[in-house]
Amino acid sequence: MTQRLRMSSILAVLLFLLVFLSLGAGCPTFSCRFTVMVDPGHGGKDPGAIGINGVYEKKINLAIAQMVYLKSLGHPELRVILARRNDEYIYPTDRVKEANRIGADLYVSIHANAYRQASVSGVETLVHETQGRGSQSYRLAEILQQHIVSQTGARDRGVKWAPLFIRQAQMPAALIEVGFITHRFEAKLLQSLSYQSKIADAILDAILEFLYKP
Ligand SMILES: [Zn+2]
């Protein structure tokens, strides 16, 4: 292949990927049954927590969310939309507004945790403080928590209530704290592709369980 031909085929592939990703759809519009907004927390000017060796929470959140998106492409009835696709800042409440606007069925926000004590580790899932145990958001949080803990073997810190921006979500919504970037070992795991992939698998499994086993 000539240099020029090679360049143009690379460009064609890139263009295809760009169009494909910008559609943000894992399923053709006619076969989509469920739309899920996956929100990689923070971004752009907001790094989120800063962990060991200066690792930024926003990077880990985005890496995991992108994996959830890619893995979702194998599920023709599911459309995963990312609240941000790159390192940009979007107000958290605007992300929720967008989910409301498009009528998403679920809202899953991905975050990583930090604490001043380096010994603290584990996974927790948060729901807005008004979402009781009988609510759909609480059920979503429980399923997410259970899948992530069993997939990763991380310490189970349970489902917790907090005042959260996702209170405006008109669909079941939960926020996952996938681990502590201030814990030496967990921070290392959270930066590895294989661990990120395990978490993404768990999130996708949880989403499917929630949607298909009401
Ligand atoms: Zn965060």
Residues whose N, C-alpha, C, O or C-beta is under 5 A from the ligand:
A	BS01	ZN	G41 G48 H111 A112
